[in-house]
């Protein structure tokens, strides 16, 4: 409400100035005196409007930071539940089993993924595979039915 009354006062002063500027092309002493009188009138009108307004209610009181009804362990539990867990450096492993029985593991670490398999089910004829070593393979699509380990 305060800003509205201030706007009304400014608009009234601007209207008087514009009316006076249109009526006269050159600035005269009477024009300056009229402008000063318009400013004083706007200030008085603003004071009257503000005096008529009811006083603003006092700001609401904030509740105390620590309520007396909670124990320290309850406050700790609340804080622990709201804590941020940074999982950007954790390693996750997902499993995928293809139709021919090959198990592929998708390893995700720091936002990057790669897939490995240690199965020798899908071998290339003439090449022996060492099943004790994991081989990096192309990852199946994300909607292929991965299961989190």
C-alpha positions as CSV (number, residue, x, y, z in Angstrom):
1,X,0.0,0.0,0.0
2,X,2.9,2.3,0.7
3,X,4.3,2.0,-2.8
4,X,0.9,2.5,-4.3
5,X,0.5,5.9,-2.5
6,X,4.0,6.9,-3.5
7,X,3.2,6.1,-7.1
8,X,0.0,8.2,-7.0
9,X,2.0,11.1,-5.7
10,X,4.7,10.8,-8.4
11,X,2.1,10.4,-11.1
12,X,0.2,13.5,-9.9
13,X,3.4,15.5,-10.0
14,X,4.3,14.2,-13.4
15,X,0.8,15.0,-14.8
16,X,1.1,18.6,-13.6
17,X,4.5,18.9,-15.1
18,X,3.3,17.5,-18.4
19,X,0.3,19.7,-18.5
20,X,2.4,22.7,-17.8
21,X,5.1,21.7,-20.4
22,X,2.4,21.3,-23.1
23,X,0.9,24.7,-22.3
24,X,4.2,26.5,-22.4
25,X,7.1,25.9,-24.7
26,X,9.7,27.9,-22.7
27,X,10.4,27.6,-19.0
28,X,9.2,30.5,-17.0
29,X,9.4,31.5,-13.3
30,X,5.7,30.8,-12.9
31,X,6.1,27.3,-14.4
32,X,8.9,26.5,-12.0
33,X,6.9,27.8,-9.1
34,X,3.9,25.7,-10.2
35,X,6.1,22.6,-10.4
36,X,7.5,23.2,-6.9
37,X,3.9,23.6,-5.6
38,X,2.9,20.4,-7.3
39,X,5.7,18.5,-5.7
40,X,4.8,19.9,-2.2
41,X,1.2,18.9,-2.8
42,X,2.2,15.4,-3.8
43,X,4.3,15.0,-0.6
44,X,1.5,16.3,1.6
45,X,-1.0,14.0,-0.1
46,X,1.3,11.1,0.4
47,X,1.7,11.9,4.1
48,X,-2.1,12.1,4.5
49,X,-2.6,8.7,2.7
50,X,0.0,7.0,4.8
51,X,-1.4,8.4,8.0
52,X,-4.9,7.0,7.1
53,X,-3.5,3.5,6.6
54,X,-3.7,1.1,9.5
55,X,-0.3,0.3,11.0
56,X,1.4,-2.8,9.6
57,X,1.2,-5.9,11.8
58,X,4.5,-6.8,13.5
59,X,6.6,-9.4,11.8
60,X,6.0,-13.0,12.7
61,X,8.3,-14.5,15.3
62,X,10.5,-17.3,14.1
63,X,10.4,-20.5,16.2
64,X,13.5,-21.3,18.1
65,X,16.2,-23.2,16.2
66,X,16.2,-26.0,18.8
67,X,12.8,-27.1,20.1
68,X,12.7,-28.3,23.7
69,X,10.6,-31.4,22.8
70,X,13.3,-33.1,20.7
71,X,16.2,-35.1,22.1
72,X,19.7,-34.7,20.7
73,X,19.4,-38.1,19.0
74,X,16.2,-37.1,17.3
75,X,17.8,-33.9,16.0
76,X,20.8,-35.9,14.8
77,X,18.5,-38.4,13.0
78,X,16.7,-35.5,11.2
79,X,20.0,-34.0,10.1
80,X,21.4,-37.3,8.9
81,X,18.2,-37.9,6.8
82,X,18.6,-34.6,5.2
83,X,22.3,-34.9,4.5
84,X,23.6,-34.9,0.9
85,X,25.3,-38.1,-0.1
86,X,27.9,-37.6,-2.8
87,X,27.7,-40.6,-5.0
88,X,29.8,-39.3,-7.9
89,X,32.9,-41.3,-6.9
90,X,31.1,-44.6,-5.9
91,X,31.4,-47.7,-8.0
92,X,28.2,-49.5,-9.1
93,X,28.0,-52.8,-10.8
94,X,25.1,-54.0,-12.9
95,X,24.7,-57.5,-14.4
96,X,23.1,-58.5,-17.7
97,X,22.7,-62.1,-18.9
98,X,22.2,-62.5,-22.6
99,X,20.0,-65.1,-24.2
100,X,23.0,-67.4,-24.9
101,X,24.1,-67.2,-21.3
102,X,26.9,-64.6,-21.4
103,X,27.1,-62.5,-18.3
104,X,28.2,-58.9,-18.8
105,X,28.9,-56.5,-16.0
106,X,28.5,-52.8,-16.4
107,X,30.8,-50.9,-14.1
108,X,30.0,-47.3,-13.5
109,X,32.5,-45.1,-11.7
110,X,32.6,-41.3,-11.5
111,X,29.8,-41.0,-14.1
112,X,31.6,-43.2,-16.7
113,X,30.6,-46.7,-17.6
114,X,32.3,-49.7,-19.3
115,X,31.3,-53.3,-19.7
116,X,33.3,-56.5,-19.1
117,X,32.7,-60.2,-19.5
118,X,34.7,-63.1,-18.2
119,X,32.6,-65.8,-20.0
120,X,33.9,-67.9,-22.8
121,X,30.5,-68.9,-24.1
122,X,30.7,-66.6,-27.1
123,X,34.1,-67.5,-28.4
124,X,35.6,-66.9,-31.8
125,X,36.6,-70.1,-33.5
126,X,40.4,-70.6,-33.6
127,X,41.1,-68.2,-30.7
128,X,41.3,-69.4,-27.1
129,X,39.9,-67.3,-24.4
130,X,41.3,-67.2,-20.9
131,X,38.2,-67.2,-18.6
132,X,40.2,-65.9,-15.7
133,X,40.7,-62.5,-17.3
134,X,37.8,-60.0,-17.9
135,X,37.5,-58.7,-21.4
136,X,36.1,-55.3,-22.2
137,X,33.0,-55.6,-24.5
138,X,30.4,-53.3,-26.0
139,X,27.7,-52.5,-23.5
140,X,24.1,-53.6,-24.3
141,X,21.5,-50.9,-24.3
142,X,20.3,-49.4,-21.0
143,X,16.8,-51.0,-21.3
144,X,18.2,-54.5,-21.9
145,X,17.3,-55.7,-18.4
146,X,20.3,-54.8,-16.1
147,X,20.2,-56.0,-12.5
148,X,22.0,-54.0,-9.8
149,X,24.5,-56.2,-7.9
